């Protein structure tokens, strides 16, 4: 299984935040943009989410 780093700001209390919190083991539709993250001298790609919804 592949793991990805993603973050969504100001998601608390929104439908997108609820979709993310309830997604354990479910498929999601995600919208966002890939940005470069330079944390502690290590460069990697990170997905900054704009929206999320269940794919069911």
C-alpha positions as a printed NumPy array, in Angstrom:
array([[  0.   ,   0.   ,   0.   ],
       [  1.223,   3.489,  -0.823],
       [  1.011,   6.314,   1.692],
       [  0.567,   9.957,   0.772],
       [  0.951,  13.136,   2.813],
       [ -2.034,  15.482,   2.58 ],
       [ -3.377,  18.377,   4.625],
       [ -6.626,  20.38 ,   4.631],
       [ -6.828,  23.69 ,   6.44 ],
       [-10.009,  25.066,   8.066],
       [-11.924,  21.804,   7.51 ],
       [-13.46 ,  21.528,  10.999],
       [-17.24 ,  21.815,  10.875],
       [-17.448,  21.478,   7.086],
       [-18.88 ,  18.729,   4.883],
       [-15.373,  18.079,   3.523],
       [-14.002,  17.707,   7.062],
       [-16.796,  15.283,   7.959],
       [-16.071,  13.251,   4.806],
       [-12.392,  12.989,   5.763],
       [-13.122,  12.032,   9.367],
       [-15.626,   9.346,   8.348],
       [-13.583,   7.92 ,   5.484],
       [-11.796,   5.073,   7.282],
       [-11.54 ,   2.335,   4.638],
       [-13.774,   4.164,   2.128],
       [-12.923,   5.729,  -1.197],
       [-12.914,   9.512,  -1.51 ],
       [-12.981,  12.087,  -4.275],
       [-10.286,  14.67 ,  -3.465],
       [ -9.576,  18.054,  -5.036],
       [ -6.439,  20.005,  -4.302],
       [ -2.992,  20.935,  -5.467],
       [  0.429,  19.383,  -5.068],
       [  2.974,  21.647,  -3.373],
       [  6.611,  21.22 ,  -2.433],
       [  7.114,  20.723,   1.303],
       [ 10.603,  21.479,   2.656],
       [ 10.319,  20.289,   6.253],
       [ 13.549,  19.846,   8.215],
       [ 15.667,  20.047,   5.082],
       [ 13.793,  17.225,   3.342],
       [ 11.905,  18.047,   0.127],
       [  8.765,  16.067,  -0.697],
       [  5.422,  16.487,  -2.427],
       [  2.359,  17.205,  -0.29 ],
       [ -1.282,  17.446,  -1.351],
       [ -3.104,  20.53 ,  -0.05 ],
       [ -6.778,  19.603,  -0.167],
       [ -9.467,  22.071,  -1.206],
       [-12.419,  19.656,  -1.07 ],
       [-13.284,  16.063,  -0.227],
       [-16.39 ,  13.909,  -0.649],
       [-17.279,  10.258,  -0.303],
       [-17.068,   8.334,  -3.576],
       [-19.89 ,   5.953,  -2.643]])
